[in-house]
């Protein structure tokens, strides 16, 4: 190949995106506009941009788990309670730019309750916060001022739900000022409290207006209509109760003080609706909500429920029937899967006509009410990521080269029976259910249009995207359906490899069932713990063809092809870890724990009579000292790469199966390997948490990518080789973007800038513009040039302009202009110059210039001025390192320890360190100069005592000897 046509080597990859744990456990809140989401990971709360899929910030916790949180309706504050019983109030950032530092609370109430708080709610005006604790106490807080306005006791146990009632009448100009708080607890009773000041004084501050009894189990959800007339409550007794809380029961008894008669408040149970599942969340929909396929009108009262079945149901409160259901009804599942699927909370977002359901398996689903579809799904926690591969579900069948529709999604196999399919541009994802046990391996076929998976359930499955209907908008992440299943292994399927070439529909054998106008697959190999390799016939399996509406309504299992095994080989002596098919579909390689990799020839023929397939062993690659974890064929050359537990990657020649190169650099087992750049480079991942990029020719590591803290099991390279995806056991997925060209442009720009500055510096020196020369040398961080500049001042003769102006003024540094520069040097530059002086002073060769500059600085600058220079430097460093909006760090700089040090103290510390470094060397130089001066006097004395010495011959006049001695002293001083 001509070297001019070879692709350039990739030398740098940057971290473009990270898919990290989003929600592990705890409460969830959504901003009123539906654009942001607050979730809990460990002891911190995360703020995430839902659409962009970017973490905006983290709210600093107190090392205790979060028990309850809520966002004010104005989206200005986040309020949360922790296991330490503290209330923490945060201001929510308005900007969508990610913050690197934790957001500190603006207010902390150390012991807000005497028991853990499990529910809290902000009122519609964002003024008050209600919190209910496990000891049956409800408190109402003034959010901005941080004090308790109301205290309600008497609940018979844990407070389970809260709701504010602040009626709003659209026809009224003035909003009714009466505000009520509705509470529910495990004693199954619902209490209504009046929060007005007059009511608090009349009832002693803690008695409820009304107590509603109707549930037989703990109520988990409460909501009040906007007009304040209707209350819905749902509980674990599988019913939803609709209450009319606007009812008045006639005049009450006259009060003892004779203030007059008032109408007694008496809510009435209007309807009981059996839901037939434990209700964990209930809420009323906006009366003007436009529901697809459901009647609407101002008189309609509709609500949603979420519970143990994992579905969101929309109900008509007056009729008591289900209007429609959001979510998919799962088949018969194990008891633990039932518990994981249940809804623990549901949030209604009127602004986007969305119901957000939070499930026990840490998944967060966004259901659109207008289209009755799943608009977005966020996966909170992925556990250990075992394998990954790119997918292109929207790639046209005719496309043969990478395009904008290539690699738009990535599939992940985690420590679960569900396969995750993520969009590469957002956090939107879908779950693929079908396997009954953990999925161990993935592979893609037909350029990413088909996905294959192997599982511990001893089966392999093939998946294809569900085509979107013509009248429906295609989702960001399509649903996937199982189109084929391969069963026959006696143990777990740990490796799968699909054929690299597709089979056209018209080339399929007769009776195969491949539809006209679609494509089919040729074959697939599976490797198992039973140490066998099976070859499967996939010719009956088709994908990408048109689907009929009738097929959509038919039984899905009837459309799943049961694949037939063409051949089975006892391939290795231990578990088979990896398989790969050559790009031309002629070779298969298998890697095993028996420390070998075997290369097989594939004999496959599809004719009108049927399909025939066989494997024939060509050779064995021996040389690894531990089990082989991964194998990969080169895409353009006949080479094979293997990664092993012996921490090495080996490159094999497929002609004689000898090792031609060995790549050493990982500190633990190499788990994945792949080729880049037409086989000129390799990328590998290992148990040391690193991803390394190798130059095949030189066997050198050209780049190391580090963003994982555990074994990197998953590695995938995009079709255009611009993106690498790595997934690890720390449940983090990292997208690495090729930035070689950007880095080269930056280096070239930096080099050009440096050349320009170098020329400017030379020009300033030639023009004797010492101020700009010194400032430029300091900005360029070039102490060598500065030293040369100061050293040249004493050797240079006075310039003509100074001679013409008159006698030269006395100078400390050797030039008055330089003295003036040092006298007026800015603080940060002065501190930098003194650090250079410290370094020069440590060497005898450069100490003379250091002492002269130090002498000039001490003479020309006051001590307070020098100390202030280091304070300015510390302030500048803190301002450039920390965000400007971090209020807690204002006036402080971070030291090596965790504590914050005042900037003034930090500058003083730096100055003390500088002086401590200057004094010992200065004393040493002084001692050396004194000794040199003493030696000069000894020499002078010896010369003067010599008979007919040199000085006697020069002249008899004694006056001439003194200048000569002075010249000797000056010469010795200059030499020193």
N, C-alpha and C positions, 0 to 999 in steps of 0.2 A: 504494500500500500504506500502511496506517495505520502511523504511526511507532511506535505503542505495541506493535504486533505484530512489529516488526522484531527479529531476533535481535541480541543484544549483540555488539559487536566483540570479537574475540579479540586480546588484547594481549601475552600471554606464553605461551611454551611452555618446559617444562623437559625436561632429558635424563632419560628414564625408564629406558631400557635401551640397552646397546651390545653389538653382536655384533662383536667384534674378533678378530684372528688368535689362535687357541687353540694350535695346534701347527704349527710350520713344519718343523723337522727335529730329529732327535735321539731319545733314549730317552724312554719313557713309563713311569709307574708308577701303580698304583692302590692305595689303602689297603685293608686286609683286609676292611673292611665294605662296600667297593664304593661308598661315598658320595662319595669325593673322588678327584681325578685330578691327577697332576703331569705337566705337559708342558713343552716347551721352545719359547720364542719368542726368537730372537736369543741373547743371552748370559744371559738370565734364565730361571729356572724358575717356572712358574705353578701355583698351587694353585686348583683349580676345584671348586665344589660341583656334582656331576653332575646332581642332580635339579633344583635351582633354576636352574642355568645361570649362576651368578654367580661371578666371579673373587674369591676370598677374599683372596689376597695374592700378592706376587711375592717371590722369594728373590733377594737381591742377588748378582750374578755378579762375575767378576773381569775382564770385557771379553774373555773367551775363550769359545769355544764349548764346550758341555757334551758330553762323550764318553760318560759313563755315569752312571746314578743308580739308587737303589733306596730303598725305604721299609722301615723295620724292621717286623716283624710286629706289634709293639705300637703301631704308627702314631705313635710319639713323635718319631722323628727322620727327617730326610731326609739321605741321604748321596749326594754327587755328586762326580764328577771332571771336570776341565776340560782343555782343550788345554794349559794352562800346567803340567800334571802335578800340580796341587794337589788335595788332598782337603778338601772343605768339609762341615761338619756343621751342620745347622740343626735347631732345635726346631720342630715343626709346630704351628701355633696350634690350640688346641682349640675356639675359638669360630668360629662361622660368619659373624660380622659382618665385612664386608670391611675390610681394613686399607689405609690410604692410603699408608703408608710401606713401603719395602722391608724384608724380614726379614733381619737380619744373621746371619751364621754364629756359632755358639757356639764353634766350633773350626776352625782352618785349619791344615793341614799343607802347607807351601809346596811341597815336592818329595816327594810320596809315592812316586812311581816315577820311573824313568829313561826311560820311554817311555809313550806314551798308553795310558790304561786304557779298554778297550772293554767289559768286563763286570765287574759287582760284584754281590754277593749278601750279605744279612744272614742270620744263622743263626736258627733258630726261637725262640731265647730272647731275641733282640734284644740280645745281648751282644757278638757278634763280627761283623766285616765281612771278607769275602774279596774281593780285587780282583786281576784278572789283566791284565797289560799286554802290549804288543806285542812286548816283548823276551823273552817266555816266562817271566816271573817272576810268581809268585803270592804275595801277602802276606795275612796274617790280622791284623786290627787289633782291639784292644780299643776299642770305640766311645766309652765314657765317658771313659777315661783317655787315649786318643789315641796309643797306642804299638803297635808291631808285636809280636805274640806268636809268629808262625811265618813262615818264609820258605822258599818252595819254588822251586827252580830245576830246569832240565833239560828244560823243554818245548821242543819243536822248532819254535818259532815263536810266532805270536800266540795268546794264550789266547782261545778262542772261547766257552766255556761253563763255568759253575760251578754246583755244587749241594752243599748240606750234607745229611749223613745223621745224624740224631739220633733213633734208633728209640724208639718209644713203644708199650709193651705195655699195653693197657687193663686186663688182668687183674692187672698188677703194681702194687703200691702205690708202689714207688720206681722212678723213671724211670732207665733204663740210662744211665750217665754217659759212655759211649764216644761220641765225636763224630768223624765222618769228613768230609773234604772231597774232593769228586770234581771233577776238572778235565778239560777237553778242549781241544785245541789243533789248529793247522793241520797238525800231523804225523799227524793222523787217530787218534791214540792217546788213550785215556781213562785217567787215573791216579787212584788212590784213596790218600789220605793219612790217617793216623791223627793226630788232634790232641791225644791225651792226652800228658801230660808224660813218662810213662815211655817211650812209643813214640818221642817226639822225641829223647830221650836215647839210646835204643838204636840208632836209625837215623842218628844224626848230625843229625837235624833236617830232612832234605830228601829222604830216599828214600821212594818210594811203597810202600804195602803191596802193591799189585797194579797192573799195566798191562794194559788191555784193548785188544785189537786186533781189529777187525772192520769198521770203516768204511774206505772207500777215498777218501773226501773229508772235508772239514772237518766235524766234528760241531757243530751249531748249537744243540742243545737237550739238556738233561739234567734228569731228575727222579727222585726216589726215593720209594717208597711210605712211608706213615706208619709201618709196622712195620719198615722198613729192610731188607726182603727182596728187593725188586725195583728194578731200575734200568732206565729206558728212555732211549735216546739216538737222536736223529734228526739226519741230516746232509744235505749237498747231494749225496750219492750216491743220493738218492731211496729210502732204506730207513730203517726204524726197527728198532733192535735191542733186545730184551728180555733183560736179564741177571739171573741169580740170584746176588745178592751175599751170600747167607747160607750159601753152601756152604763146607764145611771139607774140606781134602784130606788129612786124617790128620796124625799127629804130625810135627812139624818136627825138624830135627836139633838135637841138644843144643848149647846155647850153650857157648862156651868157658869161661864162668865157672861152669858147672855149676849154674845156677839151676833146672834142671828142663826139662821138655818142654812145648811149646805146640802147639796145633793150627794148621797153616798156613792162611792166608786165601787162598782160590782161587775167585774168581767164575767162573761158567759161563754161556756164551751159551745162553739158553733158546730164543729164537725170532727169526727174521729175517722182517720183514714188509715187502714191497715197497709203497711208497706211490705211485710213478709220478709224483712231482714233487719238486723240491728242497724240503727241509724246512728252514724257518727257525725254527720254534718247536715244542716238544713238551712235554707235561706229563701227569701222571697225575691222574685225577679221584678225588674222594673215594669210597671204597668204598660208602658209603651214599647216593650221589647218585641221586636219583630222575629217571631219564630217560624221557621220554614215548615209549611204543612200544618200549622196550628192556627186556630182562629184567634184573632186579636180584637182588642177593644178596651175602652177605658174601664169597663166593669169587670174585666177578667182579673182573677187573683191566681197567680201561678207561682209555684215554688219548686225547688230542686232538692233532691236528697242524695246522699252518698253513704255507703255502708259496707257491710262485710262482703258483698258479692263483687265489689270493685267496679260498679257501674254507677253513672250519674243518671238519675231519672228526673224527668221534668213532668210535673203534675199540675192538673187543674184542681185548685183547692175547692171550688164550688161543686164540681162533679165528682171529685175523688178518684179520678182515673189518670192513667199514665198517658201523656201526650206523645212522648218519644223517649228513647234511651240513648245515652251517649256512652261509647265504649263498646268493647267486644265481649260477648258472653263466652266464657271459656267452657270447654267440656269438663268431663269428670277429672278432677285433679286431686292430688294427695292433700292431706290435711294441712301440711306445712305450706304448700303452695297456695292453698286457700287463704291462709293467714297473711301471706306476703302480698296477695293481690288486693286485700281489702283497703278501702279508703279510710284514712285517719283524719282527713280534713278536706274541705272543699270551699273555695273562695269564688265569689261572683264578682266579675269586673264589668260593670255596665258600660264603661267607655268603649270597650272593644267587643261587647256582646259575647263574653267568654266566661266559662266556668273552669276554674283551675282545680284539679283534684290531686291530692297528695296521697300516695299509696304507701303501704307498709314496707314495700320493697325498695323504697327510696326513689321511686319514679314520680315525676311531676308531669301531669298531662294537661294540655290546654285544649278544651273542647269549644268549638265554635257553635253558638246557638243559631246563627243565621243559616249556616250550611249543614249543621248537624254532623260535622266531621271532626276528626282529630287534627287540629291545626298545627300543633307543636307538641313534642314530647322531650322532656329533659330527664336524662338519667343521672341520678344523684351519685351513685357509687358503682364502680365497675369491678371491684375486687381485683384479684390477680389477672393480668392480661396475658393470655397464653399465646395467641396468634393473631395476625392481622393481615389483611390483603385489600388492595384497592378494587373498587367496583365502578362500572360505567353503565348503570341501568338505562340511561337515556341515549346511549350511543346507537346511531342507526345501524341496521344490519349490513349496509353496503360499505360502511367506513372501514378502512384498512390501516389508516395511519392515525397517530394521536391528534386529537382535536380539543376544542374547548369543552366538549361533552365527555371527554375521557377522564377517568379517575375523579369523578365528582363526589364519590362516597367511599367510605372505608368501613370494612366489616371487622368486628373484633370478637374473638372467642375469649371469654373470661371464665372465671371459676363458677360457671352456671350452665344450665341447660339451654339458656336463651342466648341467641346470637344478637349482638348489637350492630346496627348499621347506622353510621353517623354521616351527616353531611360534612364535607371537608371545609365548608365556609362558615358553619355555625354550630351551635350545640344541639340542633334538632336531630333527633334519632328515632329509630323504630326497633322494636324487639321482634325477633323471629322465633316463634315457638314451634316445637315439633319433636325435638329430642327429649328423652326422658331422663337422661343423665348428663353430666358435664361434657361440653364440647371441647375436644382436645386439639383439633387442627382445622385449618381452612385452606382452600385453594380456589382460584378463579379460572374460568374458561371463557372462550369466545370473546377475548379482549375485555373481560370484566362484565359481560352481560349475564353470566351464570356464576353461581357460587356453590361450592362443594364443602361439606363439613363431615368430620368424623368424630365419634363420641364414645364415651365409656359404655353406652348402651349397646355396643358391638355392631353398630350400623353406621352407614354413611348415607347422607342425603344430598340431593341436588336441588337448588333453589333458583327461582327466576322471579323478576319483578312482575307485579300485577299491572297490566297495562291500564292506564287511566282512560276513562270514558271520554268520548269526543266532546260531550257537553259539560264536562267537569274540569275544573282547574287542576293541573297536575301538581301534586304536593311536592314540597322540598325534598322529602325522603319518601320514596314509594314503599308500599307494602310488598312483602315477598311471600311467595307461596312455594310449597314443596312440589316439585314435578317428578321426582324419582327417588326411590329408596333402594339401598343395596344392603341386604342382610345375608349373613352366612359365616361371619367370623365367630370364633369361640371366645375371644377376649376383646378388650378395648381396641378401637381403631385409633391409632396414634398418628397416622400419616395418610394423606390423600394427594393424588396428583391427577389432574384432568389432562386430556389431550389438548395440544396447543392449536390444532387446526379444527375448524368446524366442518360439518358434513352438510352440503347443500340439500335442500328438501327434495329436489328431483333426482338426487343421486342416492337416496336412501333405498335399502332393499325392500322388496315387496312385502307388504304386511307389517311394516315397521310402525306405521301410524304417524309418520312425520308429515305434517300438513304442508300443502303447497304454499309457497310464498314465505315459509319460515326456514330456520336453520336448525340443524341437529348436531349433537355431539357424537364423537366417534367412540371413545372408550375412556375408562378411568381406572386407576390403580389405587388399591388400599393396602396399607401395611398395618399389622396388628401385633399385640402382645403375644399372640399365639405363634409368632415367628413366621407367618406365611404372608405372601403377597397374592392378592386376588386381582384379576383383570375382569372388568365389567363391561358388558355391551350396552352402550348408551344410544345406539342407533334408533331405538323406538322413542327416545326422548326428544321432543322438539321445544323450541322456545322462540319468542319474538313474533309468533304468528297472531292473526286476529282472533279475538275471543267473541263468542256469541253471548247475547244476553241470557240465553237459555243455559249456557254453561255456568254463568255466574250463580244461577239459582240451583244448580245440581249439586250433588254431594261432592265435596272436594276430594274425599278419599278415592272416589271412583276415577279421578283424573291423575292420580299418582301412579307412575309406572313402576312396577316391581322388576328391577333389573336382573339379568341373568349373568352368572359368572362364566367367563370363557375359559379361564384357567386358574389353577391354584398351585403355588410353588412354596415348598419349605425352603426359605431363602437364607435364614441366618440362624445362629445358635442362641441368640438372645433377642430382646425386644427390638422391633424395627422403629426407629425414631423419625426417619425422614425419607421422602420419595421425591423424585423430580423427573419430568419428561423433557427430552431434548426438544429444541424449537422445531425440528423437522419430524417429530413423532416417531423417530426410528430407534431411539435409545431410552432406557430407563435406568436410573441409578437409585440404589437403596443404601441407607446408612443405619447402622445398628449399634447396640451396646456391646457387641462382640468385637469392637474396635476396627471393623472393616467396612469398606464401602464396595458394593458390587455393581458392575455395569452389565445390563442385560440388553439384548437385541429384541425389539418388538416386531413380531410377525403378525400383521393385522391385514385382513382382506374383507371388504364388504361387497358382495355380489348379489345378483338377483336371487340366488338360491339361499342366501343367508350370510352370516357373519362368522368369520374364523379369527381366532386370536391365540397367540402362543408367545412364550418368553424363552429365550436361550441365553445362558450365561456366557458373556464374552471375557470377563476378567475380574480380578479382585484387587482392590487398592489396599495394600497393607503398609502400615507405618505409624499409625497413631498409637499412643500408649494408653489411651482411655477411650471410652465409648464415643462414637461419631454422632453428634447431635444434629447436624444439618449437612445437606448436599445440594449442589446447584451446578447446572450446566452453563457454560458460556453461551451467550446469545449469538455470537458471530464466529467464534473459533471453537475447534474441537478440544476444549479443556474442561476440567472438572474441578470445582472447589469444594472442600470439605472443612467443617469446623468440629473440634473435638473437645472433650473434657480435659485434654492435656494442655489447654490454653493456646493452641496453635491453629492456624489456618493453613491448609496444604493445597497446592495446585498440582493436578495430575495430568499426565499426558495420556490421551485415550488411545494412542497407537500401541504402546507397550505397558500402560498402566503403572508407570513409574512416577515418583514424586519429583517434580521439577523445581518447585519453590516452596519455602516454608516461611510463614509470616508469624513472627513472635512479637508480642507487645502487651497482650491482655494478661491480667493477673489472675484470671479465673477462667472457668470453662467457656469456650466459644459456643454460643447457642444458635446464632443465625449468621448467614453469609449470603451475599448477592454480588452480581457484577454490575459495573458502571462503565460508561464511556467505551463501548465496543470492546469490552474485555481488558481495557488498559488499567482499570482500577477496580478495587474490591471494597465493599463495605461490610463490616461485621459488628455484631453485638455480643455481649458476654455477661456472665454472672457478676462481673465487677461493676455493673451499672453504666458502662461506657459503650459508645458507638464510635468505631474507628474507621477512617478512610485510608486505604492503602494504595500505593503506587506499585503495580504489578512488576514493572521492569526493574525497579530498584529495591523492591521489598521493604520500602520505608513507609511509615505511617505519616501521612500528610496532614491529617486533621483528626482531632478527638472531640467528640460531642458529649457533653456531660449535663444531663438534666434528670437523672434517675438515681434512686437510692437503693435499688434492689435489682434482681436479675432481669435483664432485658430479653424476654422470651420472644417478643414479636418484632419483626422488621419487614418493611415493605417499601419498594421503590416504585415510583410512578412511571408511566409509560414514557414520558419525555425526560425522565431522570432528573427533573428539577426539584423533586420533593422526596424526602425520606421520612417514613413514619416509624417511630419506635414506641413500643409499649412494654411496660415492665410490671413486675410483681408489686410495685408500689401504687398500682392503679392509676398511673399517669401515662397519658399518650402525648407524645411530642411530635410536632410537624417541623422538620428541618428543611429550610429553603436554601437552595444553592445561591450563594452570594459571592461567587468567585469574581465575576465581572465587576460587581459593585466595589469589592475590596481593591481590585486592581485600579479602578478609576480613582478611588480615594487615595491610594498610594501615589498614583501619578499626579493627582492634584496637590498632595502634600509635598511631593518632590519639587514640583514647579514653584509652589509657594516658597519653599526653602531656598531655591535658587534665586528667586526674586529678592528675598530678604538678605541673602548673602551679598548680592550685588549692591543693594541699598546700604548695607553695612560698609562695604568697601568705599562707596561714594561718600558716605558721611565722614569716614576717616580721612579720605583725600581732601575733603573740604574743611577739615578740622572742626566738624560739627559734632563735638563730643557728647552733647546732651542726647541727641537722637541716636548716636552710635551706642552709648551705654544703655539707653532704654531699649533699643532694638536687641542688643545682645542679651539683656535680661529676659525679654519676652521670648527669645528663641531658646533660652536655657542653654547658653553656650559659655560656660565659665572659662574655657580655654582662650576664646577670643577676648574676653574681658581682661584676663591676666596679661595677654600680649599687649593690649591697649595700655594698661597701667604701666607695664614694664618699659614701654617705648617712650614714655613721657620724659624720663630722666636722661635718656640717651639722645633725644631730639634737641636740636638747638632752637633758641627762641625764633619765632617766626618773624618775617619781615614787618608785618603790620604792628607787632608789639614793639619791635625795635624802633620803628618810626614814631610810635606814640610816646616813646620815652623809655626810661629805665624800667626793666621788668619788675612787676610787683612780686613780693615774696609769696611762694606757693608751697603748700604742704605736699601735694601729690606730684608736683612738677609742672603744673599748668593751672593758672587761675580759673580758666573755664571749667576744668574738671572739678576744682574745689567748689565752684558754684553749683555744679550738677549734684555733687554729694550733699551740699547744704540744703538743696530744695528737692531731693529725691522723694517721690511718694512713699507712703508707709510700707505697702506690700513689696515694692521694689527694693526698698532699703533692707527689709528683713531677708529677702532673697540674696541680696549682695553680701550681707553679713554671714549668711550660711556658706557662700562661696569662700569668703575670707577664712572662715573656720577650716574649710577643707584645704585651702592653700597653706594655711599656717601649720598644718600637720607635716609638711615636707620642707626640708632645709632649702631645697632648690627654689621653692616659690615663696618661702617665708618672708623674704625682703619686701616683695610687693604687698603681701598680706599685712605686714606690720605698718607699712606706709599708708595703706587704705584705711586700716583700723585707726591709726593715729588721726587721719583726716576726719573720719566720722566722729570720733570722740571729741575732737577739738571744735568741729563745726556744728554738731548737733547736741542739744540738751539731753540729759538722761531720760527725762520724761518723754521727750520726742521719740527716742529709740524704743522705749517700752511701749509707747502708743503704736509704733509701727508693727510690733508683733501682735497687739490686740487687733489692729486692722486686718492683718493677715488671717488671724483665726476667724474673724467675722466674715471675711470674704470666702474662706473655705467652707464655713457652715452654710452661707447663703447659696453657694453653688452645689453643695451636696444634698441639702434638704429642701423639700418643697416650701414655697413661700407661705402656703396656707396652713402650715403645721404650727398651730398656736403654742403647743406645749414645748416646742423646740426653739421658740424665739428667744434669742439672748443666750443660747447654750450651744455648745459644740460637743460632739461625741468623741470620747476618748477610747482607748482600747478596752476599758471596762464597760460595764453596762450602764453605769450612772452618767448623768449629764453634768458637765463642768461649765461654769459661767465662762463666757468668752474672755472677759478680762483676766480671770485666773488662768485660762489656757494660754494667753499671750505671755503672762508673767512666767509661767512654767517653761515656755519655749526659750525666753530670754535667759533664764537661769541655766538651762541646759547648754545654751550657746556659750555663756561665760565660763561655765565649768569645763567646756571643751577647749576654750582659748587659753586659759590661765596656765595649765601645765606646759604646753608647748612654748608659750611666750617666755616663761621662766627659763626653759631649757635654752631657747635662743639667746636670752640675755646672758646666761652663764657662759655660753659659747663665745659671745662677742667680748665679754670681759676678759676671758682667758686669751683670746686672740689679741686684744689690746695690750695685755700684760706682756705677751710674747713679743710684740712689736717694740716695746720699750727695752726689753732685754737685748734684742738685736741691735737697736740704736746705741745702747750702752757699749756693747761689744765692739761695734764699728768705731765709736769715738775713742775707745781705749787702745785701739790698734796703732802701733808705731807706723808712721808714714801711710796711714790708711787712705781710703778713697776720698774721704771728706777733706783730709788735709791737702791732698793734691788738687782738689778743685779750687781752693782759694784759702788765703790766710785770714780773710776777714771773718770774724765770728758771727757777724750779723747774717752772713749768707747761710750759716748752718741752720738757723731756725726755720726759714721757709722750707728748706729741704726736709726737715723732720716733719713739718706739718703736711708736706706733700706725701710723705710716706704714710702718715696716719690716715690721710684722706684716701689714699690708694687702698689701704687695708680695709677701711670702712666700706668703700664701694664694692670691693671684692667680696666682703662678707654679705 
